């Protein structure tokens, strides 16, 4: 599978560098002290990505091209700044799903490749969120209350013993790639009547079984449509995985969804149930990771192509029939600044908003709800878009200083400049950084003006009548 970086922000401490040609093992010298924004798609060694921001060990911001090497593992992927990467003068860059530490610290991080040179191990966790009801021989049981040895009922009706259970709580806001760990909520009935029976919440990479000209497995993340299937912005989430003797379909909230298949990320889980039969988290997986392929999946796996397109069209048709429709809502809804940990709401007047930051604030982050047009069925645009800005000013109105939208300092969380006649427009992503270098000592006010025509994307909403009927149905269901 391809690894795609689309304005992916790696927060401080989630990237590291070391001198030398690509290799399967080495210690990191410098850890990042600033966020880095990454773009590009990696299918194989040699594929390029661009990294924007202050690189580990550097002092100034830049946009640098790096090239994929043949080395990765379930938590890290290695790049080099030279395409051949053949000598010791090159720089190796590690992008990591867990925090890394450089020289001078006791827990200095070592990168170690898993030995699989096909670059297919670097992935997000695959699991259920706390509270998910799993069908067992004892009825519906919350995933966190399951035990090793319990008998799960698979989609075929077969009773199969649970081999291992693990869990981990993630602070999504501090994760290097929040969109890779924030949960996907599949609303009740998203795939048809009682499919699922109740909302099902899973990690983005968790595969759901759908009947699309035969049963197939599709990751929840590629089914997100902004209405019946949404990715939620949460502070933290606890994920659980349930492993059987081999890959199979569990019944989660009445919906067939995959059991855990070890693809090299068992070490991601910090907790296992206490039983002598539980696999040691530090042990090597039973099957060599280098030999893992999708052939071991219990159903054909698809994350793109005609099968996924057909499934998405069917899900969208169901959502429309249930009363969901696209609506242009308040573009400022949910928009705020984060300055030194303080959340700042805007003072809004039409397409203009004014934010007053605390004195002495350093880097400031502009945060907004963001959507992917391709997941709304609007276009094939895969970018995660927040606000379409037409003007940025710093300082109070009487001495406001206009910041050019193409200023090189606006490099983290901003998409490429768009030309609208003689004017410039620029989309933000979920979080856009206004670096300290933009500010003078007496400037505390951020004034942001949006494009009056396309300020933000429309959002899926449910008609008031349908929403009321749905609420009544749910109340009757609970009462029963």
C-alpha positions as CSV (number, residue, x, y, z in Angstrom):
1,X,0.0,0.0,0.0
2,X,1.1,3.5,-0.7
3,X,2.0,5.8,2.3
4,X,0.5,9.3,1.6
5,X,1.6,12.5,3.3
6,X,-0.9,15.2,2.6
7,X,0.0,18.3,4.6
8,X,0.8,15.8,7.3
9,X,2.2,17.7,10.4
10,X,4.7,15.9,12.5
11,X,4.8,17.8,15.9
12,X,8.1,18.6,17.7
13,X,9.8,15.4,18.8
14,X,8.3,13.1,16.1
15,X,11.1,13.4,13.6
16,X,14.8,12.9,13.8
17,X,18.0,13.0,11.7
18,X,21.4,11.3,11.6
19,X,24.4,11.6,9.2
20,X,25.1,8.8,6.8
21,X,23.9,6.6,4.0
22,X,20.6,4.7,4.4
23,X,21.0,1.7,6.7
24,X,18.9,-0.7,8.7
25,X,20.0,0.5,12.1
26,X,21.5,3.6,13.6
27,X,21.0,6.1,16.5
28,X,19.3,9.4,16.0
29,X,21.5,12.5,16.6
30,X,18.9,15.3,16.5
31,X,15.2,15.3,17.3
32,X,12.9,17.9,15.8
33,X,12.1,21.0,18.0
34,X,9.4,22.4,15.6
35,X,6.5,21.0,13.6
36,X,7.3,19.7,10.2
37,X,4.8,19.5,7.3
38,X,5.2,16.6,4.9
39,X,3.8,16.1,1.4
40,X,4.2,13.3,-1.1
41,X,3.3,9.6,-1.8
42,X,5.7,6.7,-1.2
43,X,5.2,3.5,-3.1
44,X,8.8,2.4,-3.2
45,X,12.4,3.4,-2.4
46,X,13.4,6.5,-4.3
47,X,10.0,8.2,-4.2
48,X,10.3,11.9,-3.2
49,X,8.5,13.8,-0.4
50,X,8.9,17.5,0.6
51,X,9.4,18.5,4.2
52,X,8.7,22.1,5.2
53,X,9.8,23.6,8.5
54,X,12.9,23.8,10.7
55,X,14.6,20.4,10.3
56,X,16.2,18.7,13.3
57,X,19.5,20.3,14.0
58,X,18.7,23.4,11.8
59,X,17.9,26.9,12.8
60,X,16.0,28.3,9.8
61,X,12.9,27.1,8.0
62,X,13.1,25.5,4.6
63,X,11.4,23.2,2.1
64,X,13.6,20.2,1.4
65,X,13.1,17.2,-0.8
66,X,13.8,13.8,0.7
67,X,13.8,10.4,-0.9
68,X,12.3,7.2,0.5
69,X,14.9,4.5,1.4
70,X,14.1,0.8,1.5
71,X,13.9,0.8,5.3
72,X,10.9,1.1,7.7
73,X,9.1,-0.5,10.5
74,X,5.6,-0.2,12.0
75,X,6.5,3.0,13.8
76,X,9.1,4.7,11.6
77,X,10.0,5.3,8.0
78,X,13.5,6.4,6.8
79,X,14.4,9.0,4.1
80,X,17.6,10.6,2.8
81,X,18.3,14.0,1.3
82,X,20.2,12.5,-1.7
83,X,18.4,10.3,-4.2
84,X,21.2,7.7,-4.2
85,X,21.9,8.1,-0.5
86,X,25.2,6.4,-1.1
87,X,27.6,8.3,1.1
88,X,28.2,9.4,4.7
89,X,27.6,13.1,3.7
90,X,23.9,12.6,3.3
91,X,21.3,13.1,6.0
92,X,18.9,10.4,7.1
93,X,15.5,11.6,8.2
94,X,13.1,9.5,10.3
95,X,9.4,10.3,10.5
96,X,7.9,8.5,13.5
97,X,4.6,7.7,15.1
98,X,6.2,7.8,18.6
99,X,8.4,10.4,20.1
100,X,12.1,10.2,19.4
101,X,15.2,11.5,21.3
102,X,18.6,12.6,20.0
103,X,22.2,12.4,21.4
104,X,22.7,13.7,24.9
105,X,19.7,11.9,26.4
106,X,19.6,8.6,28.3
107,X,16.8,7.2,26.1
108,X,18.4,8.1,22.7
109,X,16.3,6.6,20.0
110,X,17.6,3.8,17.7
111,X,16.0,3.2,14.3
112,X,15.9,-0.4,13.3
113,X,14.3,-1.7,10.1
114,X,12.1,-4.7,10.3
115,X,13.9,-6.4,7.4
116,X,11.0,-5.9,5.0
117,X,12.3,-3.8,2.2
118,X,8.9,-3.3,0.4
119,X,8.0,-0.3,2.6
120,X,4.7,-1.6,3.7
121,X,4.9,-1.9,7.5
122,X,4.6,1.8,8.4
123,X,1.0,2.1,9.3
124,X,-1.6,3.3,11.8
125,X,-3.0,1.1,14.6
126,X,-5.9,-1.2,13.7
127,X,-8.4,-1.6,16.5
128,X,-11.7,-0.8,18.2
129,X,-12.5,2.1,20.6
130,X,-13.5,1.6,24.2
131,X,-17.2,0.7,24.6
132,X,-17.5,-1.3,21.3
133,X,-19.9,-4.2,21.8
134,X,-18.5,-7.5,20.5
135,X,-20.7,-10.6,19.9
136,X,-19.7,-13.6,22.1
137,X,-21.2,-16.8,23.3
138,X,-22.2,-14.8,26.4
139,X,-24.0,-12.1,24.4
140,X,-22.8,-8.6,23.5
141,X,-19.7,-7.7,25.6
142,X,-17.8,-4.4,25.7
143,X,-14.4,-4.9,24.1
144,X,-12.7,-3.7,27.3
145,X,-14.5,-6.4,29.3
146,X,-13.4,-9.3,27.1
147,X,-10.9,-11.9,28.4
148,X,-8.5,-14.2,26.7
149,X,-10.3,-17.5,26.2
150,X,-13.7,-15.9,25.7
151,X,-15.6,-17.3,22.7
152,X,-16.2,-14.7,20.0
153,X,-19.0,-15.3,17.4
154,X,-17.7,-14.6,13.9
155,X,-19.8,-13.3,11.0
156,X,-20.2,-17.0,9.9
157,X,-21.6,-18.0,13.3
158,X,-18.5,-19.9,14.3
159,X,-17.3,-19.8,17.9
160,X,-13.6,-18.9,18.1
161,X,-11.5,-18.4,21.2
162,X,-9.8,-15.0,21.8
163,X,-6.1,-15.5,21.8
164,X,-4.8,-12.0,22.9
165,X,-6.2,-8.6,23.8
166,X,-4.2,-5.4,23.9
167,X,-5.0,-1.7,24.4
168,X,-3.4,1.7,24.4
169,X,-4.7,5.3,25.1
170,X,-3.5,7.9,22.6
171,X,-3.3,11.7,23.2
172,X,-4.4,12.6,19.7
173,X,-3.5,16.3,19.9
174,X,0.1,15.4,20.7
175,X,0.4,12.6,18.1
176,X,2.7,13.3,15.1
177,X,-0.1,12.5,12.7
178,X,-3.5,13.2,14.5
179,X,-5.5,12.2,11.4
180,X,-3.9,8.8,11.6
181,X,-5.1,8.1,15.1
182,X,-8.4,10.1,15.5
183,X,-11.3,7.7,15.6
184,X,-13.8,7.1,12.7
185,X,-17.4,6.9,13.8
186,X,-19.7,4.8,11.6
187,X,-23.2,5.9,12.4
188,X,-25.9,3.3,13.0
189,X,-27.4,2.3,9.6
190,X,-24.6,3.7,7.5
191,X,-24.4,0.5,5.5
192,X,-28.2,-0.3,5.7
193,X,-30.7,-1.3,8.3
194,X,-28.9,-2.4,11.5
195,X,-25.6,-2.2,9.8
196,X,-24.3,-1.3,12.3
197,X,-27.0,-1.6,15.0
198,X,-25.4,1.2,17.0
199,X,-22.6,3.7,16.2
200,X,-19.3,1.8,15.7
201,X,-16.1,3.6,16.5
202,X,-12.8,2.3,15.2
203,X,-9.3,3.4,14.3
204,X,-8.8,4.8,10.8
205,X,-7.0,1.8,9.5
206,X,-9.5,-0.8,10.8
207,X,-11.1,-2.7,8.0
208,X,-14.8,-3.1,7.7
209,X,-16.4,-6.0,5.8
210,X,-18.9,-4.9,3.1
211,X,-20.7,-7.0,0.5
212,X,-19.6,-5.4,-2.8
213,X,-20.1,-8.0,-5.4
214,X,-18.9,-10.4,-2.7
215,X,-17.5,-9.7,0.7
216,X,-14.4,-7.4,0.9
217,X,-12.4,-5.6,3.5
218,X,-12.1,-1.8,3.3
219,X,-10.4,0.5,5.8
220,X,-12.7,2.9,7.7
221,X,-10.6,5.9,6.7
222,X,-11.4,5.6,3.0
223,X,-15.1,5.4,3.7
224,X,-15.4,8.7,5.5
225,X,-18.0,10.8,3.9
226,X,-18.7,13.6,6.3
227,X,-22.2,12.5,7.2
228,X,-22.8,8.9,8.2
229,X,-19.1,8.1,8.5
230,X,-17.0,10.8,10.1
231,X,-13.5,11.2,11.7
232,X,-13.9,12.8,15.1
233,X,-11.6,15.4,16.6
234,X,-11.0,14.1,20.1
235,X,-8.4,14.9,22.8
236,X,-7.7,11.2,23.5
237,X,-9.0,7.7,22.6
238,X,-8.4,4.2,23.9
239,X,-8.1,1.5,21.2
240,X,-8.4,-2.2,21.8
241,X,-7.5,-5.1,19.5
242,X,-8.9,-8.6,19.7
243,X,-6.8,-11.4,18.2
244,X,-8.0,-14.9,17.2
245,X,-5.9,-17.8,16.1
246,X,-6.2,-16.4,12.5
247,X,-7.7,-13.4,10.8
248,X,-11.5,-13.4,10.8
249,X,-14.6,-11.2,11.1
250,X,-15.9,-10.2,14.5
251,X,-19.4,-8.9,14.9
252,X,-18.9,-5.3,16.3
253,X,-22.1,-3.5,17.1
254,X,-23.7,-6.0,14.7
255,X,-21.4,-5.1,11.8
256,X,-18.7,-7.5,10.5
257,X,-15.3,-6.0,11.1
258,X,-11.8,-7.6,11.1
259,X,-10.1,-9.1,14.1
260,X,-6.5,-8.1,14.7
261,X,-3.8,-9.4,12.3
262,X,-0.3,-8.8,13.4
263,X,1.4,-6.7,10.7
264,X,4.3,-5.8,13.0
265,X,2.6,-3.3,15.3
266,X,1.9,-5.5,18.3
267,X,4.4,-3.4,20.2
268,X,2.1,-0.4,19.8
269,X,-0.2,-1.8,22.5
270,X,0.9,-0.9,26.0
271,X,-1.4,-3.3,27.9
272,X,-2.4,-6.9,27.6
273,X,-4.7,-9.0,29.7
274,X,-3.1,-10.9,32.6
275,X,-2.9,-14.5,31.5
276,X,-0.2,-17.1,31.0
277,X,-1.6,-17.6,27.5
278,X,-1.1,-14.0,26.5
279,X,1.7,-13.3,24.0
280,X,4.5,-11.2,25.4
281,X,4.4,-7.7,24.0
282,X,8.2,-7.6,23.7
283,X,8.4,-10.9,21.8
284,X,8.7,-11.3,18.1
285,X,5.3,-12.0,16.4
286,X,4.6,-15.7,15.7
287,X,4.9,-15.1,11.9
288,X,7.9,-13.2,10.5
289,X,6.7,-9.7,9.7
290,X,8.7,-9.7,6.4
291,X,6.4,-12.5,5.2
292,X,3.2,-10.7,5.9
293,X,1.0,-10.0,2.8
294,X,-2.7,-9.3,2.3
295,X,-3.0,-12.9,1.2
296,X,-3.4,-13.6,4.9
297,X,-6.5,-11.5,5.2
298,X,-9.8,-13.4,5.6
299,X,-11.4,-11.5,2.7
300,X,-10.0,-9.6,-0.3
301,X,-8.6,-6.2,0.8
302,X,-9.2,-2.9,-1.1
303,X,-8.2,0.6,-0.1
304,X,-8.7,2.2,-3.6
305,X,-10.1,1.4,-7.0
306,X,-13.5,0.6,-8.5
307,X,-14.6,-1.5,-5.5
308,X,-14.1,1.3,-3.1
309,X,-15.7,3.8,-5.4
310,X,-18.8,1.6,-5.8
311,X,-19.0,1.2,-2.0
312,X,-18.7,4.9,-1.4
313,X,-21.4,5.7,-4.0
314,X,-23.8,3.2,-2.3
315,X,-23.1,4.6,1.2
316,X,-23.7,8.2,-0.1
317,X,-27.0,7.1,-1.7
318,X,-28.1,5.6,1.7
319,X,-27.0,8.8,3.5
320,X,-29.1,11.0,1.1
321,X,-32.1,8.7,1.6
322,X,-31.7,9.1,5.4
323,X,-32.0,12.9,5.1
324,X,-28.4,14.0,4.9
325,X,-27.5,16.9,2.5
326,X,-24.7,19.4,1.9
327,X,-25.3,22.8,3.4
328,X,-23.2,26.0,3.6
329,X,-22.9,26.7,7.3
330,X,-21.1,29.4,9.3
331,X,-17.4,29.3,8.1
332,X,-16.2,30.5,11.5
333,X,-17.9,27.6,13.4
334,X,-15.2,25.9,15.5
335,X,-12.4,28.2,14.4
336,X,-10.0,29.4,17.1
337,X,-6.4,30.2,17.9
338,X,-4.1,28.3,20.2
339,X,-1.5,30.6,21.8
340,X,0.8,29.1,24.4
341,X,-1.9,26.6,25.3
342,X,-4.7,29.2,25.5
343,X,-7.7,28.8,23.3
344,X,-8.8,32.1,21.8
345,X,-12.2,32.6,20.1
346,X,-12.8,35.1,17.3
347,X,-14.7,38.3,17.2
348,X,-16.6,37.9,14.0
349,X,-18.0,40.5,11.5
350,X,-19.1,38.9,8.2
351,X,-16.1,37.4,6.5
352,X,-13.6,39.0,8.9
353,X,-12.5,37.7,12.3
354,X,-10.4,39.3,14.9
355,X,-8.4,37.4,17.5
356,X,-6.6,39.0,20.5
357,X,-3.6,37.0,21.6
358,X,-1.9,37.3,25.0
359,X,1.1,39.6,25.3
360,X,4.4,37.8,24.6
361,X,2.7,34.9,22.8
362,X,5.1,33.0,20.6
363,X,4.0,30.6,17.9
364,X,0.3,30.7,17.3
365,X,-1.8,28.1,15.7
366,X,-5.0,28.8,13.6
367,X,-7.3,25.8,14.1
368,X,-10.4,25.1,12.1
369,X,-12.6,22.1,11.2
370,X,-11.3,20.6,8.0
371,X,-12.8,18.4,5.3
372,X,-11.5,16.5,2.3
373,X,-13.5,17.4,-0.9
374,X,-13.0,13.9,-2.3
375,X,-14.6,12.4,0.8
376,X,-17.6,14.8,0.4
377,X,-18.1,13.6,-3.2
378,X,-17.5,17.2,-4.4
379,X,-14.3,16.5,-6.4
380,X,-11.2,14.4,-6.5
381,X,-9.2,16.9,-4.4
382,X,-7.5,14.8,-1.7
383,X,-6.4,17.8,0.4
384,X,-7.7,18.4,3.9
385,X,-9.1,21.9,3.7
386,X,-10.1,24.3,6.4
387,X,-10.4,28.0,5.6
388,X,-9.8,29.8,2.3
389,X,-8.0,33.0,3.3
390,X,-7.9,36.3,1.3
391,X,-6.1,38.5,3.9
392,X,-4.0,38.3,7.0
393,X,-3.2,41.3,9.2
394,X,-1.3,41.6,12.4
395,X,-1.8,44.5,14.9
396,X,-4.8,46.7,15.6
397,X,-6.7,48.4,12.8
398,X,-5.0,51.8,13.0
399,X,-1.5,50.3,12.4
400,X,-2.3,46.9,11.0
401,X,0.5,45.2,9.0
402,X,-0.6,43.1,6.1
403,X,1.2,39.7,5.9
404,X,1.5,38.5,2.3
405,X,-0.3,35.1,1.9
406,X,2.8,33.9,0.0
407,X,5.2,34.8,2.8
408,X,7.7,31.9,3.1
409,X,7.1,31.9,6.9
410,X,3.5,30.7,6.2
411,X,4.7,27.1,5.5
412,X,3.2,24.8,8.1
413,X,-0.5,24.0,7.7
414,X,-1.0,26.2,4.6
415,X,-1.7,24.7,1.1
416,X,-0.2,26.2,-2.1
417,X,-1.2,29.7,-3.2
418,X,-4.1,30.1,-5.5
419,X,-4.4,33.0,-7.9
420,X,-7.9,34.5,-8.3
421,X,-7.4,37.1,-11.0
422,X,-5.1,39.7,-9.4
423,X,-5.8,38.4,-5.9
424,X,-4.2,35.6,-3.9
425,X,-6.2,33.0,-2.0
426,X,-4.8,30.3,0.3
427,X,-6.4,27.3,2.0
428,X,-5.4,26.3,5.5
429,X,-5.5,22.7,6.8
430,X,-6.6,21.7,10.3
431,X,-3.9,23.6,12.0
432,X,-1.9,26.5,10.4
433,X,1.1,28.0,12.1
434,X,1.7,31.7,12.5
435,X,5.4,31.6,13.6
436,X,6.9,33.9,16.2
437,X,9.1,35.4,13.5
438,X,6.0,37.1,12.1
439,X,5.4,39.1,15.2
440,X,6.8,42.3,16.7
441,X,6.6,43.0,20.5
442,X,3.6,45.2,20.4
443,X,1.4,43.1,18.0
444,X,-1.2,41.1,19.8
445,X,-4.1,41.1,17.3
446,X,-4.7,38.7,14.4
447,X,-7.2,39.8,11.8
448,X,-8.2,37.2,9.2
449,X,-10.4,37.8,6.2
450,X,-11.9,34.9,4.3
451,X,-12.7,34.6,0.6
452,X,-16.4,35.9,0.5
453,X,-17.3,33.4,-2.3
454,X,-15.6,30.2,-1.0
455,X,-14.8,30.8,2.7
456,X,-15.1,27.1,3.7
457,X,-16.4,23.9,2.4
458,X,-20.1,23.0,2.8
459,X,-20.8,20.4,5.4
460,X,-23.2,17.5,5.6
461,X,-26.2,18.1,7.8
462,X,-29.3,16.1,8.5
463,X,-32.7,17.7,7.8
464,X,-34.5,18.8,11.1
465,X,-37.5,16.6,10.4
466,X,-35.4,13.5,9.8
467,X,-33.2,14.2,12.8
468,X,-36.3,14.5,15.0
469,X,-37.6,11.2,13.7
470,X,-34.3,9.5,14.3
471,X,-34.1,10.8,17.9
472,X,-37.6,9.4,18.6
473,X,-36.7,6.1,17.1
474,X,-33.6,5.9,19.2
475,X,-35.6,6.8,22.4
476,X,-38.2,4.1,21.6
477,X,-35.4,1.6,20.9
478,X,-33.8,2.3,24.3
479,X,-37.1,2.2,26.1
480,X,-37.8,-1.2,24.6
